[in-house]
């Protein structure tokens, strides 16, 4: 039996996810009575971002991926980090660059992470400094070739990381070809996320 809502169906526009979220976010913000709120707020770091600033940083992240790290259309970036404001920037920046995001549980062991790396074959990993050792061991165990510069450390307070890429050093303001979807057939074909589950959801 199929249960249907009494409310009418929502019409989804044929646009890419980043465009939809940022356009809707700015529309909601402009019509809101609360102009002091954040689109994203990280309680631990106190880092807050307006919808405009989130879009700007996400675009700078996308530009850095393409102009500094040679990111290509449909490349996969693995997000292996706790929730944070920079987690959101990394997600939308990857989508704006035309990439695919796969999410890895930050509580994974290196063996569990290695399995997902082998399966999803990311060319880039965005992670936190506290998880860097797990990520490095997982890459070695996976036999995938992910060079150090393709590992992006997204901590708000940035450590010294040698040859790995800090998110602040990745940001770039140069022009790049932002990925957009304008037709329904394109929306039906483009993969945005490669999610994994333990099987409990």
N, C-alpha and C positions, 0 to 999 in steps of 0.2 A: 504494500500500500504506500502511496506517495502522499506525504503531508505538505500542503502548500500554505504559505503565509497569506493572511488576509490583506496584507499590504501589497501594493503593486511592485513588480520587479524593478530593481535599480538598473538603470541603463549605464553601462560602463563605456566610456569613450575609448576609441582606438588610439591610445597614446601609450608611451612607455611609462613604466612605474614611477621613475624619478620625476618626470614631467607632471604626472598626475598628482603625486604627493606634494610637490612644491607649489603647484598652481592652486590646489585645494587648500593647502596650508596658509598661503598668503591671502587667499579669499576669506578664509575663516578668521584669520588674524585681523584683517581690515574691517570686518563686520563685528568684531568683538568689542565689548566694553572694557575688557581687561587688557590693556596694552603693555602691561609690565610682565606678562607671562613669558615663558620660554617654550620653544618647540621641543627642545631637548634639555634636560637638566641632570647632571651627574652629582648625586648627593655626596659621594665620597670625596671628589676633588673640588666640588663647588663650581664646576665648569658648566655654564649655561649658554645656550645658543638660541638666538631668534631664528625664525624660519629663513629670513634672508641670509643671515650669517651661515647657517647650516648649508644652504644651497651654494654659497660662495666657497666655503671650505671643501665641500664635496666636489665642486667643479675644479678647484685647485688640485685636489687629490687625483681626479681623473686626468688632468693635464700632466701631472707628475708621472703617473703610471705610463702614459703614452710617450711623453717627451724625454723622460729620464730613464725609464726602465724598459722601454720598447714593448709595451703591452699591446696586444693585438685583439681584434674583434673575436669574441667567443673564448678568449683565454679565461681560465678559472682562477679565482682568488679564494683561498681558504681563510675564513675568519675563525681563529682559535684564540679567544680572549673572553674575559668576563665582560658583562654589559658595561658600557661607558658611552660618553658623548662621541668619542673618537671611533667607537665601534660603528655608530650610525653613519658618521662621515665616510668611513671605509666602505660600508655597504653601498651607499648611494653613489660615491665616487666611482666604484667599480661598475655599477650599472650605467652611469653616464659615459663611461669609456667603452661601453658595449660588451662588458664582460659578464661572467657568470659567478655568483657567490655560492660557496658551499660552507655550511656552518659546522664546526666541530665543538663538541662539548668540552669546556675548559677543565673538566675533572678527568678527562681521558688520560690513561697511561700512554707511554710512548708506543706500546704494542697496539693498543686500540687506535691511536691516531695514525700509526703506520698503515693499518688496514684501510682506513678512509683515504689516505693519501694515494695508496695504490689504486683504489677504486675510482676516485674522482679526478686524479691526475692534475692537481693544481700546479700552475707555474709560479704562483706567488702565495705567500702566507702573511697575513696580518695578525700579529700576536702581541702579548704583553711581555715585559722583561722577565717576570716571574715564571712564565711558561716557555721561555726560549730554550732551555735545556731539554725539555720534553719534546719540543718541535724539532730540535737538531737530531736527537736520538731517533725520532720517528722517521725523519727524512733518510737517515743512514739505513734504517731497517727496511724502508720501502724500496730502496734502490732507484728512487726517482731523482732526477737531477734538478734541484732547486738551489741555485747559487745564493750565497749569503746576502748579496745586494737585493735579492727578490724577497727577503724576509723583512717585513716592515714592522717596526716596534711602535705601537700606537699609545703608549702610556702618556698621560697628561704631564707628569713630571718625568723628564727624559733622562735616562741613564747614559753612561758611556758604553757604546756597543761595538766598537771596532768597525768592521766592514759591513755590518747590517745597516739598514736604512731607517733613520728616524722619521716619523711622520712629518715633523716640521721641516726637515730637509727635502722631503718628497714634494711638498706643495710647490706648485708652479703656476704662474699666471700667463704663460704663453698660450697662444691659440691652439686648439685641437678640434678634431671632428667629434662633436658630441653626438652620442647615439640617441636617435629619436625614432619613434614609431608613429606613422601617420595613417596606415591602412590596416584594416582588419586581418588580412591574410598574413601581414608581417607579424602582427600580435599573436597569431595562432602558432607561429613557427619559432619565435625567439624564446630561448630559455633564459630566465632571470636567476632562479635559485635551484640549487641541487641539495635539498635537505636530506638529512639522515635521522633515523630514529632508532632507539634501543628496542623498539617493538612494543613498548608499554603505552604508547599514545594512539 
